[in-house]
Amino acid sequence: LRASFLAERLGLSPNNSAASVRQVEGRHRRLRAFDMAGLVLTLATFVFAIIWAFPLYWAMVTTLKPEYEVVQPGVRLWPETFTLEAYAYVL
């Protein structure tokens, strides 16, 4: 029943529908495995991109913090107050 249904949906001839359906099902399994591998690869790339970019973000945010926030214990991902005094000091 399933083979004839798939053959009808795919527009295959009824004479060799079982063989054609097996080919299509096999192709579908390979595509599903390929899609899953692509998803895993995309997620891994995203995680590594975040790990790579975090030090750049941390350096930029640290330049915008006042000194007392830089030496404060603990981790803050965003400064409480923004300042450009580090750039004024360098100039």
Residue pairs with C-beta under 8 A, 6 or more apart in sequence:
2 21
3 17
3 18
3 21
4 14
4 17
6 12
6 17
6 21
6 24
6 25
7 13
7 14
7 17
7 18
7 20
7 21
10 20
10 21
10 24
12 20
12 21
13 20
61 77
61 78
61 79
62 70
63 86
63 87
64 79
64 82
64 83
64 84
64 86
65 79
65 81
65 82
65 83
66 79
66 81
66 83
66 85
67 85
67 86
69 76
69 79
69 80
69 81
